[in-house]
């Protein structure tokens, strides 16, 4: 049970890291566009 819990947290953290990297890469592209509108 503890191992499953730890693996679940690790998977969630890795997914969160991927999302954070994706947002960091994409944010500068969308920021100027949203400012112009």
Secondary structure, DSSP 8 states (H G I E B T S, - for coil): -HHHHHHHHHHHHHHHHHHHHHHHHHHHHHHHHHHH-
